[in-house]
Amino acid sequence: AAYGIVVLVFQWGWAKGLLGLHDTIPIVSFVPLIMFVILFGLSMDYEVFLMSRIREEWNLTQDPSRSVVLGVANTARVITTAALIMIAVFASFVTIQNPTVQVLGFGMAVAVLLDSTIVRMVLVPAVMELLGGRAWWFPRWLGWLPRLDIEGPPEPTGDAASTISRR
């Protein structure tokens, strides 16, 4: 979607007056590639924030709906803040008088805005809700892989906990 918006603004001239452009600007061939590489990294970062929190809740409750709600609620501030910082940085590129940098900055700002709002806060939670517990299905033939948990092993309970605390 961000590529399309970049084409609309810079090649077709939509909203060029808002950006201080006098004419349309061609999109240099390497700009979409650079956008993809940087945006892939940023989107994976946001996805790891969101999915790890949903997974933590899933491990605690085994309730898919509650996991999604709490996961989104607990990561919305982090994802939104990180996205706003990146949007501000990329939007500042538009003030530079180099057309290639303007295209790159505008495209990146739009892409981060779309990713952090529509994808992370609407599409991913909706898909997770629709999949329910199946979202965490793990094929039996991959059972040899270790099960990793970023939180570490669960705390001991009962007699084991009291024995450890007395030491």
C-alpha positions, 0 to 999 in steps of 0.5 A, spaced: 500 500 500 505 504 501 508 503 494 502 505 491 501 511 495 508 513 493 506 512 486 500 517 487 503 522 490 510 523 486 509 520 480 501 522 479 502 528 482 497 528 488 498 532 494 504 535 491 503 542 493 502 539 500 509 537 500 512 543 496 513 539 489 513 543 483 512 537 478 512 530 478 518 526 481 520 519 478 521 513 483 528 511 482 529 504 481 533 502 488 528 506 492 522 500 493 528 495 494 531 500 500 524 501 503 522 493 503 529 491 506 528 497 512 520 496 513 521 488 513 526 489 519 521 494 522 515 490 521 518 484 524 520 488 530 513 490 531 511 483 530 515 480 535 513 485 540 506 483 539 506 476 538 511 474 544 506 478 549 500 474 546 504 468 546 506 469 554 498 470 555 496 464 551 501 460 555 498 462 562 491 462 560 490 457 554 484 462 552 485 465 545 481 471 546 484 473 552 491 472 550 489 477 544 486 482 548 491 482 553 497 482 548 494 488 544 493 492 550 500 491 553 504 492 547 500 498 543 503 503 547 510 500 545 508 499 538 505 506 537 511 510 540 516 506 536 512 507 530 511 515 532 518 516 532 520 512 526 514 516 522 517 523 525 524 521 523 522 518 516 517 524 515 523 529 516 526 526 510 521 530 506 524 536 507 531 535 504 531 537 497 533 531 494 528 528 490 530 520 492 530 522 499 524 525 499 520 519 496 524 514 500 522 518 507 515 519 505 514 512 503 517 509 509 513 514 513 507 512 510 509 504 510 510 505 518 504 508 519 500 503 515 504 497 519 503 500 526 496 501 525 492 497 520 496 491 520 499 490 528 492 493 531 487 490 526 489 485 522 494 481 526 489 481 532 483 479 527 487 473 524 489 471 531 482 471 534 479 467 528 485 462 528 484 461 536 488 455 539 490 453 532 494 459 531 499 455 536 499 449 533 505 445 532 506 439 527 508 433 531 514 431 526 517 438 529 517 435 536 524 434 536 525 442 536 526 445 543 520 449 546 523 455 548 520 460 552 523 467 553 520 468 560 524 462 562 522 456 566 516 457 570 517 458 578 516 452 582 510 452 586 508 448 593 513 445 597 519 446 592 518 454 592 518 454 600 524 449 600 528 454 595 526 460 599 528 458 605 535 457 603 
